[in-house]
C-alpha cells in the first residue's frame, strides 16, 4: 500500500519496466513505442513537423 508523505495528487505506474515504482515515470510509453516502431516514427514525424510549421508561423517577420 502506498501512502504519500504530502497531500496532493500522485500518478501511480502499473508498468513492470518502471524504475521508480510506484511513481509514474512514462516508461510504459517507451515500451509501447519500442513494440510499435512504425507508429511511433509516424507520430514523432507528424508532431515535429507540426511543431515546425507552428513555430515558423509564430516567428515569421
C-alpha distance matrix in Angstrom:
0.0 3.8 6.5 9.9 12.8 15.3 15.8 16.6 15.6 13.4 14.1 11.5 13.2 13.4 16.4 16.8 19.3 17.2 17.7 15.2 11.9 9.7 12.6 15.4 18.6 20.9 21.1 21.2 24.4 26.0 25.2 26.8 29.7 30.3 30.5 32.8 35.0 37.9 35.8 34.1 37.6 39.1 36.2 36.6 40.4 40.4 37.9 40.0 43.3 42.2 41.1 44.5 46.5 44.7 45.2 48.8 49.4 47.8 49.7 53.0 56.1
3.8 0.0 3.8 6.4 9.5 11.9 12.7 13.3 12.5 10.1 11.3 9.3 11.6 12.9 15.7 16.6 18.5 15.8 16.0 13.0 10.1 7.7 9.8 12.8 16.0 18.6 19.3 19.8 22.8 24.3 24.1 25.7 28.3 29.2 29.8 31.8 33.8 36.7 34.5 32.5 35.9 37.3 34.4 34.5 38.3 38.2 35.6 37.5 40.8 39.7 38.4 41.8 43.8 41.8 42.2 45.8 46.4 44.7 46.5 49.9 52.9
6.5 3.8 0.0 3.8 6.5 8.9 9.8 11.3 11.5 10.2 12.5 11.5 14.4 16.2 19.1 20.1 21.7 18.7 18.5 15.1 12.9 10.6 11.7 14.8 17.9 20.7 21.8 22.6 25.2 26.9 27.1 28.6 31.0 32.1 32.9 34.7 36.6 39.4 37.0 34.9 38.2 39.6 36.4 36.4 40.1 39.9 37.1 38.9 42.2 40.9 39.4 42.8 44.7 42.5 42.7 46.4 46.9 44.9 46.7 50.2 53.0
9.9 6.4 3.8 0.0 3.8 5.5 6.9 8.4 9.0 7.9 10.9 11.1 14.3 16.8 19.4 20.7 21.8 18.4 18.0 14.3 12.9 10.7 10.5 13.6 16.3 19.3 20.9 22.1 24.2 25.9 26.6 28.1 30.1 31.4 32.6 34.2 35.8 38.4 36.1 33.7 36.8 38.1 34.9 34.6 38.3 38.0 35.0 36.6 40.0 38.6 36.8 40.2 42.1 39.8 39.8 43.6 44.0 41.9 43.5 47.1 49.8
12.8 9.5 6.5 3.8 0.0 3.8 6.9 9.5 11.2 10.7 13.9 14.4 17.4 20.1 22.3 23.5 24.1 20.6 19.6 15.9 15.2 13.5 12.9 16.1 18.3 21.6 23.2 24.8 26.8 28.2 29.2 30.8 32.6 33.9 35.3 36.9 38.2 41.0 38.7 36.1 39.1 40.5 37.2 36.6 40.2 40.1 36.9 38.2 41.6 40.3 38.2 41.4 43.5 41.1 40.8 44.6 45.1 42.7 44.1 47.8 50.2
15.3 11.9 8.9 5.5 3.8 0.0 3.8 6.6 9.3 9.9 13.6 15.0 18.3 21.4 23.6 25.3 25.8 22.2 21.5 17.7 17.2 15.3 14.0 16.5 18.7 21.7 23.9 25.4 26.9 28.7 30.0 31.3 32.9 34.5 36.0 37.2 38.5 41.0 38.5 35.9 38.8 39.9 36.5 35.9 39.4 39.0 35.6 37.0 40.3 38.7 36.6 39.9 41.7 39.0 38.8 42.6 42.9 40.4 41.9 45.6 47.9
15.8 12.7 9.8 6.9 6.9 3.8 0.0 3.8 7.1 9.0 12.8 14.7 18.3 21.3 23.9 26.0 26.7 23.2 23.1 19.3 18.6 16.2 14.8 16.8 19.3 21.9 24.4 25.4 26.8 29.0 30.2 31.1 32.8 34.8 36.0 36.9 38.4 40.6 37.9 35.6 38.5 39.3 35.7 35.5 38.9 38.2 34.9 36.5 39.7 37.7 35.8 39.2 40.8 38.0 38.1 41.9 41.8 39.3 41.2 44.8 47.2
16.6 13.3 11.3 8.4 9.5 6.6 3.8 0.0 3.8 6.7 10.2 12.8 16.4 19.5 22.0 24.5 25.2 21.7 22.0 18.4 17.7 15.4 13.4 14.6 17.1 19.3 22.1 22.9 24.0 26.4 27.8 28.3 30.0 32.2 33.4 34.0 35.5 37.5 34.7 32.4 35.3 35.9 32.3 32.2 35.6 34.7 31.4 33.2 36.2 34.2 32.4 35.9 37.3 34.5 34.7 38.5 38.4 36.1 38.0 41.6 44.1
15.6 12.5 11.5 9.0 11.2 9.3 7.1 3.8 0.0 3.8 6.8 9.7 13.3 16.3 18.8 21.6 22.3 19.0 19.8 16.5 15.6 13.2 11.1 11.6 14.4 16.1 19.0 19.5 20.6 23.2 24.5 24.8 26.6 28.8 29.9 30.5 32.1 34.1 31.1 29.0 32.1 32.6 29.0 29.2 32.6 31.6 28.5 30.5 33.5 31.6 30.0 33.6 35.0 32.4 32.9 36.7 36.6 34.5 36.7 40.1 42.8
13.4 10.1 10.2 7.9 10.7 9.9 9.0 6.7 3.8 0.0 3.8 6.3 9.8 13.0 15.4 18.0 18.6 15.3 16.1 12.8 11.8 9.5 7.3 8.2 11.2 13.3 15.8 16.5 17.9 20.3 21.4 22.1 23.9 25.9 27.0 27.9 29.5 31.8 29.1 26.9 30.0 30.9 27.5 27.5 31.1 30.5 27.5 29.4 32.6 31.0 29.6 33.1 34.8 32.5 32.9 36.6 36.9 35.0 37.0 40.4 43.3
14.1 11.3 12.5 10.9 13.9 13.6 12.8 10.2 6.8 3.8 0.0 3.8 6.7 10.0 12.1 15.1 15.7 12.6 14.1 11.4 10.4 8.3 6.0 5.3 8.6 10.0 12.6 12.9 14.3 16.9 17.8 18.3 20.4 22.3 23.3 24.2 25.9 28.2 25.5 23.4 26.7 27.6 24.3 24.5 28.1 27.6 24.8 26.9 30.1 28.7 27.5 31.0 32.7 30.7 31.3 34.9 35.4 33.8 35.9 39.1 42.2
11.5 9.3 11.5 11.1 14.4 15.0 14.7 12.8 9.7 6.3 3.8 0.0 3.8 6.8 9.4 12.0 13.3 10.4 12.2 9.8 7.7 5.4 4.8 4.9 8.7 10.2 11.7 11.7 14.1 16.3 16.5 17.4 19.9 21.4 22.0 23.5 25.5 28.0 25.6 23.6 27.1 28.3 25.2 25.5 29.3 29.1 26.5 28.7 31.9 30.8 29.7 33.2 35.1 33.3 34.0 37.5 38.1 36.8 38.8 42.0 45.1
13.2 11.6 14.4 14.3 17.4 18.3 18.3 16.4 13.3 9.8 6.7 3.8 0.0 3.8 5.6 8.5 9.7 7.3 9.9 8.6 6.5 5.4 5.6 4.4 7.4 8.2 8.7 8.4 11.3 13.2 13.0 14.2 16.8 18.0 18.6 20.3 22.3 25.1 22.9 21.0 24.5 25.9 23.2 23.5 27.3 27.4 25.2 27.2 30.5 29.8 28.9 32.2 34.2 32.9 33.6 37.0 37.8 36.8 38.7 41.7 45.0
13.4 12.9 16.2 16.8 20.1 21.4 21.3 19.5 16.3 13.0 10.0 6.8 3.8 0.0 3.8 6.5 9.0 8.0 11.2 10.8 8.2 7.5 9.0 8.0 10.4 10.4 9.9 8.4 11.9 13.7 12.4 13.4 16.6 17.4 17.3 19.3 21.8 24.6 22.6 21.1 24.7 26.2 23.8 24.5 28.2 28.4 26.6 28.8 31.9 31.3 30.9 34.1 36.0 34.9 35.9 39.1 40.0 39.2 41.2 44.1 47.5
16.4 15.7 19.1 19.4 22.3 23.6 23.9 22.0 18.8 15.4 12.1 9.4 5.6 3.8 0.0 3.8 5.5 5.6 9.3 10.1 8.5 9.1 10.1 8.6 9.5 9.0 7.2 5.8 9.6 10.6 9.0 10.7 13.7 14.0 14.2 16.6 18.8 21.9 20.3 18.6 22.1 23.9 21.8 22.3 26.0 26.6 25.0 27.0 30.1 30.0 29.5 32.5 34.7 33.9 34.7 37.8 39.0 38.4 40.1 43.0 46.4
16.8 16.6 20.1 20.7 23.5 25.3 26.0 24.5 21.6 18.0 15.1 12.0 8.5 6.5 3.8 0.0 3.8 5.5 8.4 10.2 8.6 10.1 11.8 11.2 11.7 11.7 9.0 8.5 12.2 12.1 10.0 12.5 15.3 14.6 14.8 17.8 19.8 23.2 22.2 20.5 23.7 26.0 24.2 24.5 28.1 29.1 27.6 29.3 32.5 32.7 32.2 35.0 37.3 36.8 37.4 40.4 41.8 41.3 42.8 45.6 49.0
19.3 18.5 21.7 21.8 24.1 25.8 26.7 25.2 22.3 18.6 15.7 13.3 9.7 9.0 5.5 3.8 0.0 3.8 6.4 9.2 9.1 11.2 12.0 11.0 10.2 10.1 6.7 7.4 10.6 9.6 8.0 11.3 13.4 12.3 13.4 16.5 17.9 21.4 20.7 18.6 21.5 24.1 22.5 22.2 25.8 27.2 25.6 26.9 30.2 30.7 30.0 32.6 35.1 34.7 35.1 38.0 39.7 39.2 40.4 43.2 46.6
17.2 15.8 18.7 18.4 20.6 22.2 23.2 21.7 19.0 15.3 12.6 10.4 7.3 8.0 5.6 5.5 3.8 0.0 3.8 5.6 6.0 8.2 8.4 7.7 7.0 8.1 5.6 7.4 10.5 10.1 9.8 12.7 14.6 14.4 15.9 18.4 19.7 23.1 21.9 19.5 22.4 24.9 22.7 22.3 26.0 27.1 25.1 26.4 29.9 30.0 29.0 31.7 34.3 33.5 33.7 36.9 38.4 37.5 38.8 41.8 45.1
17.7 16.0 18.5 18.0 19.6 21.5 23.1 22.0 19.8 16.1 14.1 12.2 9.9 11.2 9.3 8.4 6.4 3.8 0.0 3.8 5.9 8.8 8.8 9.3 8.0 10.2 8.1 10.8 13.4 12.4 12.7 15.9 17.2 16.7 18.7 21.3 22.0 25.6 24.7 21.9 24.5 27.2 25.1 24.2 27.8 29.2 26.9 27.8 31.4 31.7 30.3 32.8 35.7 34.8 34.6 37.8 39.6 38.5 39.4 42.6 45.7
15.2 13.0 15.1 14.3 15.9 17.7 19.3 18.4 16.5 12.8 11.4 9.8 8.6 10.8 10.1 10.2 9.2 5.6 3.8 0.0 3.8 6.1 5.6 7.2 6.9 10.1 9.4 12.0 14.5 14.3 15.0 17.8 19.2 19.4 21.2 23.5 24.4 27.8 26.4 23.7 26.4 28.7 26.3 25.4 29.1 30.1 27.5 28.5 32.2 32.1 30.5 33.2 36.0 34.7 34.5 37.9 39.4 38.0 39.1 42.4 45.4
11.9 10.1 12.9 12.9 15.2 17.2 18.6 17.7 15.6 11.8 10.4 7.7 6.5 8.2 8.5 8.6 9.1 6.0 5.9 3.8 0.0 3.0 4.9 7.1 8.5 11.2 10.5 12.0 15.1 15.5 15.4 17.9 20.0 20.2 21.5 23.9 25.3 28.6 27.1 24.7 27.7 29.9 27.4 27.0 30.8 31.5 29.1 30.5 34.0 33.7 32.4 35.4 37.8 36.5 36.6 40.1 41.3 40.0 41.4 44.7 47.8
9.7 7.7 10.6 10.7 13.5 15.3 16.2 15.4 13.2 9.5 8.3 5.4 5.4 7.5 9.1 10.1 11.2 8.2 8.8 6.1 3.0 0.0 3.8 6.5 9.1 11.7 11.8 12.8 15.8 16.9 16.8 18.8 21.1 21.7 22.7 24.9 26.6 29.6 27.8 25.5 28.8 30.6 27.8 27.7 31.5 31.9 29.4 31.1 34.5 33.9 32.6 35.8 38.1 36.5 36.8 40.3 41.3 39.9 41.5 44.8 47.9
12.6 9.8 11.7 10.5 12.9 14.0 14.8 13.4 11.1 7.3 6.0 4.8 5.6 9.0 10.1 11.8 12.0 8.4 8.8 5.6 4.9 3.8 0.0 3.8 6.3 9.4 10.4 12.0 14.2 15.5 16.3 18.1 20.0 21.0 22.4 24.1 25.5 28.4 26.4 23.9 27.0 28.7 25.7 25.3 29.1 29.4 26.6 28.2 31.7 30.9 29.4 32.6 34.9 33.2 33.4 36.9 37.9 36.4 37.9 41.3 44.3
15.4 12.8 14.8 13.6 16.1 16.5 16.8 14.6 11.6 8.2 5.3 4.9 4.4 8.0 8.6 11.2 11.0 7.7 9.3 7.2 7.1 6.5 3.8 0.0 3.8 5.9 7.7 8.9 10.7 12.5 13.5 14.8 16.6 18.1 19.5 20.8 22.2 24.9 22.8 20.3 23.4 25.0 22.0 21.8 25.5 25.7 23.0 24.8 28.2 27.4 26.1 29.4 31.6 30.0 30.4 33.9 34.8 33.5 35.2 38.4 41.6
18.6 16.0 17.9 16.3 18.3 18.7 19.3 17.1 14.4 11.2 8.6 8.7 7.4 10.4 9.5 11.7 10.2 7.0 8.0 6.9 8.5 9.1 6.3 3.8 0.0 3.8 5.5 8.1 9.2 10.1 11.9 13.7 14.7 16.0 18.0 19.4 20.2 23.0 21.2 18.3 21.1 23.0 20.1 19.4 23.1 23.7 21.0 22.3 25.9 25.5 23.9 26.9 29.4 28.1 28.2 31.6 32.9 31.6 33.0 36.2 39.4
20.9 18.6 20.7 19.3 21.6 21.7 21.9 19.3 16.1 13.3 10.0 10.2 8.2 10.4 9.0 11.7 10.1 8.1 10.2 10.1 11.2 11.7 9.4 5.9 3.8 0.0 3.8 5.4 5.5 7.1 9.2 10.3 11.2 13.1 14.9 15.9 16.8 19.4 17.4 14.6 17.6 19.4 16.5 16.1 19.9 20.4 17.9 19.5 22.9 22.6 21.5 24.5 26.9 25.8 26.2 29.5 30.7 29.9 31.4 34.4 37.7
21.1 19.3 21.8 20.9 23.2 23.9 24.4 22.1 19.0 15.8 12.6 11.7 8.7 9.9 7.2 9.0 6.7 5.6 8.1 9.4 10.5 11.8 10.4 7.7 5.5 3.8 0.0 3.8 5.3 5.2 6.5 8.8 9.9 10.7 12.7 14.4 15.3 18.5 17.1 14.3 17.3 19.6 17.3 16.8 20.5 21.6 19.5 20.9 24.3 24.5 23.6 26.3 28.9 28.2 28.6 31.6 33.2 32.5 33.9 36.7 40.1
21.2 19.8 22.6 22.1 24.8 25.4 25.4 22.9 19.5 16.5 12.9 11.7 8.4 8.4 5.8 8.5 7.4 7.4 10.8 12.0 12.0 12.8 12.0 8.9 8.1 5.4 3.8 0.0 3.8 5.4 5.0 6.1 8.5 9.7 10.6 12.2 14.0 16.9 15.1 13.1 16.5 18.4 16.1 16.5 20.2 20.9 19.2 21.2 24.3 24.3 23.9 26.8 29.0 28.4 29.3 32.2 33.5 33.2 34.9 37.5 41.0
24.4 22.8 25.2 24.2 26.8 26.9 26.8 24.0 20.6 17.9 14.3 14.1 11.3 11.9 9.6 12.2 10.6 10.5 13.4 14.5 15.1 15.8 14.2 10.7 9.2 5.5 5.3 3.8 0.0 3.8 5.4 5.1 6.0 8.5 9.9 10.4 11.7 14.2 12.2 9.8 13.2 14.9 12.5 12.7 16.4 17.1 15.4 17.4 20.5 20.5 20.3 23.1 25.2 24.8 25.7 28.6 29.9 29.7 31.4 34.0 37.5
26.0 24.3 26.9 25.9 28.2 28.7 29.0 26.4 23.2 20.3 16.9 16.3 13.2 13.7 10.6 12.1 9.6 10.1 12.4 14.3 15.5 16.9 15.5 12.5 10.1 7.1 5.2 5.4 3.8 0.0 3.8 5.5 5.1 6.1 8.7 9.9 10.2 13.5 12.4 9.6 12.4 14.9 13.2 12.7 16.3 17.7 16.3 17.6 20.8 21.5 21.0 23.4 25.9 25.9 26.4 29.1 30.8 30.7 32.0 34.5 38.0
25.2 24.1 27.1 26.6 29.2 30.0 30.2 27.8 24.5 21.4 17.8 16.5 13.0 12.4 9.0 10.0 8.0 9.8 12.7 15.0 15.4 16.8 16.3 13.5 11.9 9.2 6.5 5.0 5.4 3.8 0.0 3.8 5.5 5.1 6.3 8.7 10.1 13.5 12.7 10.8 13.8 16.3 15.0 15.2 18.6 20.0 19.0 20.6 23.5 24.2 24.2 26.6 28.9 29.0 29.8 32.3 34.0 34.1 35.5 37.9 41.4
26.8 25.7 28.6 28.1 30.8 31.3 31.1 28.3 24.8 22.1 18.3 17.4 14.2 13.4 10.7 12.5 11.3 12.7 15.9 17.8 17.9 18.8 18.1 14.8 13.7 10.3 8.8 6.1 5.1 5.5 3.8 0.0 3.8 5.4 5.2 6.1 8.5 11.2 9.7 8.4 12.0 13.7 12.4 13.4 16.7 17.6 17.0 19.1 21.6 22.1 22.6 25.1 27.0 27.2 28.4 30.9 32.2 32.6 34.3 36.5 40.2
29.7 28.3 31.0 30.1 32.6 32.9 32.8 30.0 26.6 23.9 20.4 19.9 16.8 16.6 13.7 15.3 13.4 14.6 17.2 19.2 20.0 21.1 20.0 16.6 14.7 11.2 9.9 8.5 6.0 5.1 5.5 3.8 0.0 3.8 5.4 5.1 5.6 8.6 7.6 5.3 8.5 10.8 9.9 10.2 13.4 14.8 14.4 16.1 18.6 19.6 20.0 22.1 24.3 24.8 25.8 28.0 29.7 30.2 31.7 33.7 37.4
30.3 29.2 32.1 31.4 33.9 34.5 34.8 32.2 28.8 25.9 22.3 21.4 18.0 17.4 14.0 14.6 12.3 14.4 16.7 19.4 20.2 21.7 21.0 18.1 16.0 13.1 10.7 9.7 8.5 6.1 5.1 5.4 3.8 0.0 3.8 5.6 5.6 9.4 9.8 8.0 10.2 13.2 13.0 13.0 15.8 17.8 17.6 18.8 21.3 22.7 23.0 24.8 27.1 27.9 28.7 30.8 32.7 33.3 34.5 36.5 40.1
30.5 29.8 32.9 32.6 35.3 36.0 36.0 33.4 29.9 27.0 23.3 22.0 18.6 17.3 14.2 14.8 13.4 15.9 18.7 21.2 21.5 22.7 22.4 19.5 18.0 14.9 12.7 10.6 9.9 8.7 6.3 5.2 5.4 3.8 0.0 3.8 6.0 9.1 9.3 9.0 11.6 13.8 13.9 14.8 17.3 18.9 19.2 20.8 23.0 24.2 25.0 26.9 28.9 29.7 30.9 32.9 34.5 35.3 36.8 38.6 42.3
32.8 31.8 34.7 34.2 36.9 37.2 36.9 34.0 30.5 27.9 24.2 23.5 20.3 19.3 16.6 17.8 16.5 18.4 21.3 23.5 23.9 24.9 24.1 20.8 19.4 15.9 14.4 12.2 10.4 9.9 8.7 6.1 5.1 5.6 3.8 0.0 3.8 5.8 5.6 6.2 8.7 10.3 10.7 12.2 14.3 15.6 16.4 18.2 20.0 21.2 22.4 24.2 25.9 26.9 28.4 30.1 31.7 32.7 34.3 35.9 39.6
35.0 33.8 36.6 35.8 38.2 38.5 38.4 35.5 32.1 29.5 25.9 25.5 22.3 21.8 18.8 19.8 17.9 19.7 22.0 24.4 25.3 26.6 25.5 22.2 20.2 16.8 15.3 14.0 11.7 10.2 10.1 8.5 5.6 5.6 6.0 3.8 0.0 3.8 5.5 5.0 6.0 8.6 9.8 10.3 12.1 14.2 15.1 16.3 18.0 19.7 20.8 22.2 24.1 25.4 26.6 28.1 30.0 31.2 32.4 33.9 37.6
37.9 36.7 39.4 38.4 41.0 41.0 40.6 37.5 34.1 31.8 28.2 28.0 25.1 24.6 21.9 23.2 21.4 23.1 25.6 27.8 28.6 29.6 28.4 24.9 23.0 19.4 18.5 16.9 14.2 13.5 13.5 11.2 8.6 9.4 9.1 5.8 3.8 0.0 3.8 5.4 5.1 6.2 8.5 9.8 10.5 12.3 14.1 15.4 16.3 18.2 19.8 21.0 22.4 24.1 25.7 26.8 28.5 30.1 31.4 32.6 36.3
35.8 34.5 37.0 36.1 38.7 38.5 37.9 34.7 31.1 29.1 25.5 25.6 22.9 22.6 20.3 22.2 20.7 21.9 24.7 26.4 27.1 27.8 26.4 22.8 21.2 17.4 17.1 15.1 12.2 12.4 12.7 9.7 7.6 9.8 9.3 5.6 5.5 3.8 0.0 3.8 5.4 5.2 6.1 8.5 9.9 10.6 12.0 14.2 15.2 16.3 18.1 19.8 21.0 22.3 24.1 25.6 26.9 28.3 30.0 31.3 35.1
34.1 32.5 34.9 33.7 36.1 35.9 35.6 32.4 29.0 26.9 23.4 23.6 21.0 21.1 18.6 20.5 18.6 19.5 21.9 23.7 24.7 25.5 23.9 20.3 18.3 14.6 14.3 13.1 9.8 9.6 10.8 8.4 5.3 8.0 9.0 6.2 5.0 5.4 3.8 0.0 3.8 5.5 5.1 6.0 8.5 9.9 10.4 12.1 14.0 15.2 16.2 18.1 19.9 20.8 22.2 24.0 25.6 26.6 28.1 29.8 33.5
37.6 35.9 38.2 36.8 39.1 38.8 38.5 35.3 32.1 30.0 26.7 27.1 24.5 24.7 22.1 23.7 21.5 22.4 24.5 26.4 27.7 28.8 27.0 23.4 21.1 17.6 17.3 16.5 13.2 12.4 13.8 12.0 8.5 10.2 11.6 8.7 6.0 5.1 5.4 3.8 0.0 3.8 5.5 5.1 6.1 8.6 9.9 10.6 12.0 14.1 15.2 16.3 18.2 19.8 21.0 22.3 24.2 25.6 26.7 28.0 31.7
39.1 37.3 39.6 38.1 40.5 39.9 39.3 35.9 32.6 30.9 27.6 28.3 25.9 26.2 23.9 26.0 24.1 24.9 27.2 28.7 29.9 30.6 28.7 25.0 23.0 19.4 19.6 18.4 14.9 14.9 16.3 13.7 10.8 13.2 13.8 10.3 8.6 6.2 5.2 5.5 3.8 0.0 3.8 5.5 5.1 6.1 8.5 10.0 10.4 12.0 14.0 15.2 16.4 18.1 19.8 20.9 22.4 24.1 25.6 26.7 30.4
36.2 34.4 36.4 34.9 37.2 36.5 35.7 32.3 29.0 27.5 24.3 25.2 23.2 23.8 21.8 24.2 22.5 22.7 25.1 26.3 27.4 27.8 25.7 22.0 20.1 16.5 17.3 16.1 12.5 13.2 15.0 12.4 9.9 13.0 13.9 10.7 9.8 8.5 6.1 5.1 5.5 3.8 0.0 3.8 5.5 5.2 6.0 8.6 9.8 10.5 12.1 14.1 15.4 16.3 18.2 19.8 21.1 22.3 24.1 25.6 29.4
36.6 34.5 36.4 34.6 36.6 35.9 35.5 32.2 29.2 27.5 24.5 25.5 23.5 24.5 22.3 24.5 22.2 22.3 24.2 25.4 27.0 27.7 25.3 21.8 19.4 16.1 16.8 16.5 12.7 12.7 15.2 13.4 10.2 13.0 14.8 12.2 10.3 9.8 8.5 6.0 5.1 5.5 3.8 0.0 3.8 5.5 5.1 6.1 8.4 9.8 10.4 12.1 14.2 15.2 16.3 18.1 19.9 20.9 22.2 23.8 27.5
40.4 38.3 40.1 38.3 40.2 39.4 38.9 35.6 32.6 31.1 28.1 29.3 27.3 28.2 26.0 28.1 25.8 26.0 27.8 29.1 30.8 31.5 29.1 25.5 23.1 19.9 20.5 20.2 16.4 16.3 18.6 16.7 13.4 15.8 17.3 14.3 12.1 10.5 9.9 8.5 6.1 5.1 5.5 3.8 0.0 3.8 5.5 5.3 5.9 8.4 9.8 10.4 12.2 14.1 15.3 16.3 18.2 19.8 21.0 22.1 25.7
40.4 38.2 39.9 38.0 40.1 39.0 38.2 34.7 31.6 30.5 27.6 29.1 27.4 28.4 26.6 29.1 27.2 27.1 29.2 30.1 31.5 31.9 29.4 25.7 23.7 20.4 21.6 20.9 17.1 17.7 20.0 17.6 14.8 17.8 18.9 15.6 14.2 12.3 10.6 9.9 8.6 6.1 5.2 5.5 3.8 0.0 3.8 5.6 5.1 6.0 8.4 9.8 10.5 12.0 14.1 15.2 16.4 18.1 19.9 20.9 24.7
37.9 35.6 37.1 35.0 36.9 35.6 34.9 31.4 28.5 27.5 24.8 26.5 25.2 26.6 25.0 27.6 25.6 25.1 26.9 27.5 29.1 29.4 26.6 23.0 21.0 17.9 19.5 19.2 15.4 16.3 19.0 17.0 14.4 17.6 19.2 16.4 15.1 14.1 12.0 10.4 9.9 8.5 6.0 5.1 5.5 3.8 0.0 3.8 5.5 5.2 6.1 8.6 10.0 10.5 12.2 14.2 15.4 16.3 18.2 19.8 23.6
40.0 37.5 38.9 36.6 38.2 37.0 36.5 33.2 30.5 29.4 26.9 28.7 27.2 28.8 27.0 29.3 26.9 26.4 27.8 28.5 30.5 31.1 28.2 24.8 22.3 19.5 20.9 21.2 17.4 17.6 20.6 19.1 16.1 18.8 20.8 18.2 16.3 15.4 14.2 12.1 10.6 10.0 8.6 6.1 5.3 5.6 3.8 0.0 3.8 5.4 4.9 6.1 8.6 9.7 10.4 12.0 14.1 15.1 16.2 17.8 21.5
43.3 40.8 42.2 40.0 41.6 40.3 39.7 36.2 33.5 32.6 30.1 31.9 30.5 31.9 30.1 32.5 30.2 29.9 31.4 32.2 34.0 34.5 31.7 28.2 25.9 22.9 24.3 24.3 20.5 20.8 23.5 21.6 18.6 21.3 23.0 20.0 18.0 16.3 15.2 14.0 12.0 10.4 9.8 8.4 5.9 5.1 5.5 3.8 0.0 3.8 5.4 5.1 6.3 8.6 10.0 10.5 12.4 14.2 15.4 16.3 20.0
42.2 39.7 40.9 38.6 40.3 38.7 37.7 34.2 31.6 31.0 28.7 30.8 29.8 31.3 30.0 32.7 30.7 30.0 31.7 32.1 33.7 33.9 30.9 27.4 25.5 22.6 24.5 24.3 20.5 21.5 24.2 22.1 19.6 22.7 24.2 21.2 19.7 18.2 16.3 15.2 14.1 12.0 10.5 9.8 8.4 6.0 5.2 5.4 3.8 0.0 3.8 5.4 5.1 6.1 8.6 9.8 10.6 12.2 14.2 15.3 19.2
41.1 38.4 39.4 36.8 38.2 36.6 35.8 32.4 30.0 29.6 27.5 29.7 28.9 30.9 29.5 32.2 30.0 29.0 30.3 30.5 32.4 32.6 29.4 26.1 23.9 21.5 23.6 23.9 20.3 21.0 24.2 22.6 20.0 23.0 25.0 22.4 20.8 19.8 18.1 16.2 15.2 14.0 12.1 10.4 9.8 8.4 6.1 4.9 5.4 3.8 0.0 3.8 5.5 5.1 6.1 8.4 9.9 10.4 12.1 13.9 17.7
44.5 41.8 42.8 40.2 41.4 39.9 39.2 35.9 33.6 33.1 31.0 33.2 32.2 34.1 32.5 35.0 32.6 31.7 32.8 33.2 35.4 35.8 32.6 29.4 26.9 24.5 26.3 26.8 23.1 23.4 26.6 25.1 22.1 24.8 26.9 24.2 22.2 21.0 19.8 18.1 16.3 15.2 14.1 12.1 10.4 9.8 8.6 6.1 5.1 5.4 3.8 0.0 3.8 5.5 5.3 6.0 8.5 9.9 10.5 11.8 15.5
46.5 43.8 44.7 42.1 43.5 41.7 40.8 37.3 35.0 34.8 32.7 35.1 34.2 36.0 34.7 37.3 35.1 34.3 35.7 36.0 37.8 38.1 34.9 31.6 29.4 26.9 28.9 29.0 25.2 25.9 28.9 27.0 24.3 27.1 28.9 25.9 24.1 22.4 21.0 19.9 18.2 16.4 15.4 14.2 12.2 10.5 10.0 8.6 6.3 5.1 5.5 3.8 0.0 3.8 5.6 5.1 6.2 8.7 10.1 10.5 14.3
44.7 41.8 42.5 39.8 41.1 39.0 38.0 34.5 32.4 32.5 30.7 33.3 32.9 34.9 33.9 36.8 34.7 33.5 34.8 34.7 36.5 36.5 33.2 30.0 28.1 25.8 28.2 28.4 24.8 25.9 29.0 27.2 24.8 27.9 29.7 26.9 25.4 24.1 22.3 20.8 19.8 18.1 16.3 15.2 14.1 12.0 10.5 9.7 8.6 6.1 5.1 5.5 3.8 0.0 3.8 5.4 5.1 6.2 8.7 10.1 13.8
45.2 42.2 42.7 39.8 40.8 38.8 38.1 34.7 32.9 32.9 31.3 34.0 33.6 35.9 34.7 37.4 35.1 33.7 34.6 34.5 36.6 36.8 33.4 30.4 28.2 26.2 28.6 29.3 25.7 26.4 29.8 28.4 25.8 28.7 30.9 28.4 26.6 25.7 24.1 22.2 21.0 19.8 18.2 16.3 15.3 14.1 12.2 10.4 10.0 8.6 6.1 5.3 5.6 3.8 0.0 3.8 5.4 4.9 6.0 8.3 11.8
48.8 45.8 46.4 43.6 44.6 42.6 41.9 38.5 36.7 36.6 34.9 37.5 37.0 39.1 37.8 40.4 38.0 36.9 37.8 37.9 40.1 40.3 36.9 33.9 31.6 29.5 31.6 32.2 28.6 29.1 32.3 30.9 28.0 30.8 32.9 30.1 28.1 26.8 25.6 24.0 22.3 20.9 19.8 18.1 16.3 15.2 14.2 12.0 10.5 9.8 8.4 6.0 5.1 5.4 3.8 0.0 3.8 5.5 5.4 5.8 9.5
49.4 46.4 46.9 44.0 45.1 42.9 41.8 38.4 36.6 36.9 35.4 38.1 37.8 40.0 39.0 41.8 39.7 38.4 39.6 39.4 41.3 41.3 37.9 34.8 32.9 30.7 33.2 33.5 29.9 30.8 34.0 32.2 29.7 32.7 34.5 31.7 30.0 28.5 26.9 25.6 24.2 22.4 21.1 19.9 18.2 16.4 15.4 14.1 12.4 10.6 9.9 8.5 6.2 5.1 5.4 3.8 0.0 3.8 5.7 5.6 9.2
47.8 44.7 44.9 41.9 42.7 40.4 39.3 36.1 34.5 35.0 33.8 36.8 36.8 39.2 38.4 41.3 39.2 37.5 38.5 38.0 40.0 39.9 36.4 33.5 31.6 29.9 32.5 33.2 29.7 30.7 34.1 32.6 30.2 33.3 35.3 32.7 31.2 30.1 28.3 26.6 25.6 24.1 22.3 20.9 19.8 18.1 16.3 15.1 14.2 12.2 10.4 9.9 8.7 6.2 4.9 5.5 3.8 0.0 3.8 5.9 8.9
49.7 46.5 46.7 43.5 44.1 41.9 41.2 38.0 36.7 37.0 35.9 38.8 38.7 41.2 40.1 42.8 40.4 38.8 39.4 39.1 41.4 41.5 37.9 35.2 33.0 31.4 33.9 34.9 31.4 32.0 35.5 34.3 31.7 34.5 36.8 34.3 32.4 31.4 30.0 28.1 26.7 25.6 24.1 22.2 21.0 19.9 18.2 16.2 15.4 14.2 12.1 10.5 10.1 8.7 6.0 5.4 5.7 3.8 0.0 3.8 6.4
53.0 49.9 50.2 47.1 47.8 45.6 44.8 41.6 40.1 40.4 39.1 42.0 41.7 44.1 43.0 45.6 43.2 41.8 42.6 42.4 44.7 44.8 41.3 38.4 36.2 34.4 36.7 37.5 34.0 34.5 37.9 36.5 33.7 36.5 38.6 35.9 33.9 32.6 31.3 29.8 28.0 26.7 25.6 23.8 22.1 20.9 19.8 17.8 16.3 15.3 13.9 11.8 10.5 10.1 8.3 5.8 5.6 5.9 3.8 0.0 3.8
56.1 52.9 53.0 49.8 50.2 47.9 47.2 44.1 42.8 43.3 42.2 45.1 45.0 47.5 46.4 49.0 46.6 45.1 45.7 45.4 47.8 47.9 44.3 41.6 39.4 37.7 40.1 41.0 37.5 38.0 41.4 40.2 37.4 40.1 42.3 39.6 37.6 36.3 35.1 33.5 31.7 30.4 29.4 27.5 25.7 24.7 23.6 21.5 20.0 19.2 17.7 15.5 14.3 13.8 11.8 9.5 9.2 8.9 6.4 3.8 0.0
